[in-house]
Amino acid sequence: MKQILTLLIGFFVLLSCNNDQNHQTEGEIFSKNNSKKQETFGIVIHGGAGTILKKNMTDSLETAYLEKLKEAIKTGHIILSNGGTSLEAVTATINVMEDSPLFNAGKGAVFTHEETNELDASIMDGATLNAGAVSGVKHIKNPIDLALSIMNDSPHVMLSGEGAEEFAREQGFEMTDPSYFYTEKRFQSLQKIKEREMREQYKNLSFEDPFIKDSKFGTVGCVALDKNGNLAGGTSTGGMTNKRWNRIGDAPIIGAGTYANNKTCAVSSTGWGEYFIRAMVAHDISAMMEYKGISLQEAAKIVIQEKVPDLGGDGGIVAIDKDGNIAMEFNTAGMYRAHMNAKGELIVKIYKNE
């Protein structure tokens, strides 16, 4: 009897050990699965929307735009592929476009009525909803970098003008001579607008004349989803050609020009800023996804093809959602744009029906 009892006790002890081992193994597998990084990631960029027609584009200029868009998006994609953050990818990608005279941001910024360059930018972290923005700076080579510093190194979201540049100096930014931003193409565009204004003696002609209409367009932007599932978006611009009175458009306005939220998507806008501010375009797309439960593409289409035109504005957006789905929606003749996914597949386009 004692032998039977001893055998039964041994059996139950052995069974208990096996169960513990099985639970431990299952726990280890569960833990490993949880710590595994998300394989889905992607990046989308724009270089401005407007009356961009193939018939008005030389072969050499078209090639230059396509190559610079490829360079920019590949810069961010490499960062994401190597496990970098969406914020790092967005900033580095926008830097490439800010450093190019092809785009209305940084080096290629348009001129104000006073023949100066005033730069705006914003960036947002979808994981924390933290954001940084800068407007009206004249000595900052890469405004997106300053927007990031405002987000990370100050208690504020937006700084402007001289105060923003004072903060930049305190953070160790090098002040760039305004002559750096001079490009003959942008300067001549301003002169044409001024000449037409004088001929018509109508100071607001730039809001009506078809030739001048694109003076309101031209921005660069980037949105990204990294391997950890975090979204980020950023936008940088020189604003509107012939702008006066320190005008500020949508690019540095969180919710209008830039928005990112890990629950939904990241968005960067380009277009007629006054209308994108009124429609709060970037946030509206996110809100429609969150509250109505519709897809990114559906939300983008409603906002860009219906809401903005109903107000009288035009332009476009690029966006990416938390699952890696993308949107490149615009209601103009063209938008410089590109997308790369986790597989490294690259799409680069300029015109509407491509």
N, C-alpha and C positions, 0 to 999 in steps of 0.2 A: 504493500500500500504506500509506504514511504517512497519507494522507487517510482511509482506511478505519479505521485504528487510532485516529486522532484523533476520528472520529465515534463510535466504540464507547466510548471513554473518556468523551466528553461525555454519551452516553446513560446510562451507568451513574451518573455524577455526578448527573444530573437525576433519575433514578429514586430514588437515595438521598435526595435532598432532599425529594422528594414523600413518601417513607415516613416520614422524620423529622417532616414537617409533619402527616401523618396521625396518627402516634403522639402528637404534641403535642396535636392537636385532641381525640383520644380521651381523653388524660390530663386535659385541661381540662374536658371533659364529665363525666368520672368524679369529678373534684374538686368540681365544682359540685353534682353530685348528692349527694355525701357531705356537703357543707356545708349542704344544704337542710334546714330545720327540719322536724321531724315535724309533720304536719298534725293528727294525732289527739291530742286532749286532752279532759279532762273533770274533773268535780268532783261529789262526793257528800257529803251531810251528814245528820246525825241530831240530834234534839233530845231524845232519851230514849225509852225503851220502857217499857211497863207496861200496866195495865188501863185503856186509853184507849178508851172506848166512846162512840159518837155520842149515845146516849141520855142520857149524863151531861154532854154538851157543849152550852153555849148557842151560838146562831148567832154572837153577837158574839165569844165567846172563840175559836170555831173560825176565824173570819175573822182574828182577831188572830194566831193561830198560823200560819196559811197565809201571811199577809202578811210576817211576820217571817222565816219560812223562805225565802220568795222574796227578800227583801232580803239575807239572809245569803249565799245561794248566788250571787246575781247579783254581789255584791261580789267574790267569789273568781273568778267566771267572767270578769269584765272584766279582772282582773289576768292571767289565763291568755291571754285573747284578745289582749292587748297584748304578749305575749311574756314576762310575768313568770314567776317560778319557782313551783313547786308549794308550797314552804315559805312564800313570801309570800302565796299564795292561801289556804292553810290557816290561817295566823295571822290574816289580816284577816277571814276568814269567821267564825272562832270568836269574834273580838272582838265582832262584831255580836250574837251570841247571848249572850255574857258580859255585854253591856251591857243586855240585856233582862230584866225581872223574870219573864218567862214561863218561863224555863228554869232548871234547877238547876245554875247555874254563874255565877260572878261576882255580879252584882246580885241574881239570883234564888236564890242559894244557900240550901239548907236549914239548919236550926239543929241544933246538937249538943244533947246532954242538958243541958249547962251553959248553954244558950241563947246560944252563940257561933256564929260561922261559920268553918269550916276548909276551905280551898280546895286542890284538887289539879289538876294538869295535866301533860301530857306531849306531846312532839313528836318526830318521827323523820324523818331524811333518807334516802330510799331509795337515793340515789346513793353515799353514803359509809357508811351504817349508823351514822352519828353520831346521838346522841339526847340530849334534855334533859328533866328531869322535876322537879317540885316538889310537895311535900305539906305539908299542915297550916299554910298561911300564912293570916293574918288581916287583913292590911293591904294586900294587892295587888289592885288593881282588875281587872286582866286577867292571871290566872295563866299563860295560854298564852304571853304575852310574856316572862314570867320564865323559863319552861321553855326558850324559844328562846335566851334570853341565857345560861342555864346551859350549853346545848349549844355555843354559839358562843364564850363568853367565859370559861369555866372549864374545868379539866381533868377535871371530874366529870360524871356523868350525872344523879344525883338529889341534891337538897338538900331539907332539911325544916325546918319550924318557924322558930325564931328565927335559926338559921344561914342559912336561905334568905333571910330578910328582911334580915339584915346584908349578905349578898351583893347583894341588890337595891338597898340604899342605896348601896353602893359603885359600882354600875353606873348610878346616877342615877335610879332608880325613885322616883316620888312615893309616899309612904305614905298610904293611904286610911284615914280614920276608920272603925272597924267599923260605925258607924251607917249607913253607905252601903249595907250589905248587908241592912238590915232591910226585910222586906216583911211585911205583915200576914198574908197568906195562908200563908206559910211558918211564921210564928210560931204561928198558930192550929193548923196541922197538928201542930206539936210538942206543943202543949197537949193536943190530943185523944189523942195517943199516951200522954202522961204520965197523963192521967185514966184511961185504960183499964188502964194498968199498975197504978195504985193500986187500982182496983176489983178487979182479979183477983189482986193481990198476987203478980204473976209477972213478974219483971224482964225476962224474955226473950220476953214476949208479942208483941213486934214481929216476931218471926220466925215466928209462927203465925197471928195474927189476919188474916183476909182484908182487912179494912179498912186494916190497917197495912202490908200486904205491899208496896205501892208505895213505902213509905218507903225501900226499897233501890234504887229506880230513879231515873233523872233525871240525865242527862249530856248534854253536847253534844260533837259530834265532826265532823271533816271529813277527807276524803282527796282527793287530787288528782293528776292526771297532767298535766305541762306539755308544751309544744311541743318541748322538748328530750328528751323521753322519761324525765324524772325524776319519781319518785313521792315523795309525802310524806303523813304522817298526823299528826293531832293530836286530843287529847281534853282536855276540861276539865269539872270538876264541883265541886259542894259536898258530894258524898258522900251518906251515909245520914242521914235524919232520925233524931234521937235517938241518934246514935252517941256512944260513950263511949271514954275512954282513948286519945284521939288515933288512933282507928281509921283505917286507910287501905284503900281499896278498889282496884279494878283500874285505874282511870283513869290514875294516874301510873306504873303498872308497865309498862315496856317488854316487849312480848311478850304481855301480858295485855290491857291496855286500848288499846295503840297498837303498831303495827308497820308498817314500810315497807321494802321491798327491791326494787330495780329489776329483779331477776331474776324476781320474781313479782308482788307486789301491795302495796297499802297498805290497812290495816284500822284502824277505830276502833270500839270496843265500847261497849255500854251495857247494864246489867243488874245482876244480883245479884253484886256484885264478888267476894265470897268464892269463888264457883264459877268465875268467869271467871279468877281467879288460879290456881286449882287446875288448870283445863283449859288454861291459857296460850292462850286462845282466838285472839288476833290472830296469834301466831306459828304456831300449829298450822295455821291456814288456809294460810299461806304455805308451811309445810313440806310439807303434803300436795300442794300444787301442784308444788313443786320436786322432791320425792322420788318421788311417785307419778305425776306427769305428768297430773293431772286438772285440770279447769277451775276457775276461781274459784267459779262458782256451785255446782259439785258439792262442793267443799271446804267452802264456807260452809254448805251444807245439812247435811252430815254433822256438822259441829261444833255448829251451833246447834239442829238438830232432833233430834240423837241424843246426842252426847257430853255437852253441858251438861245436858239434861234427865235423862240417866242418873245424873248426879251429884246431881241434885235442884235445879238452878238454872234460871233463865230470863232472857231478855233478847234482845239482838240485836246486829247489826253492820252497818256500811256499809263497802264496799270497792270498789277499782278496781284492775284489773290493768295490766300493762305495755302491753297492746294497747288499753286503753280500755274493756274490758268491765267491767260493774259488778255488784255484789250488794247488796241491801238485805234481809237475812234476819233474821227474828225469830220467836220462839215465844210471844209475848204477844199480848194483844188488839189492840195498836196500837204504832206507833212513828212519831214525828214524823220525816219524812224527805223529801229532795229530791235531784234529779239534773239536771245540765245537761251536754250533750255539745258537741262542737266545732261543731256546726251551730246551737247556741243553743237546741235543743229542751229544754223545761223540764217536769219531772215533780215534782209536790208531792203527798204523801199523808200521811194520819194513821192511818187504820184498817186492819185486817188485809185484808179482802176488797174492796179498791178496784182 
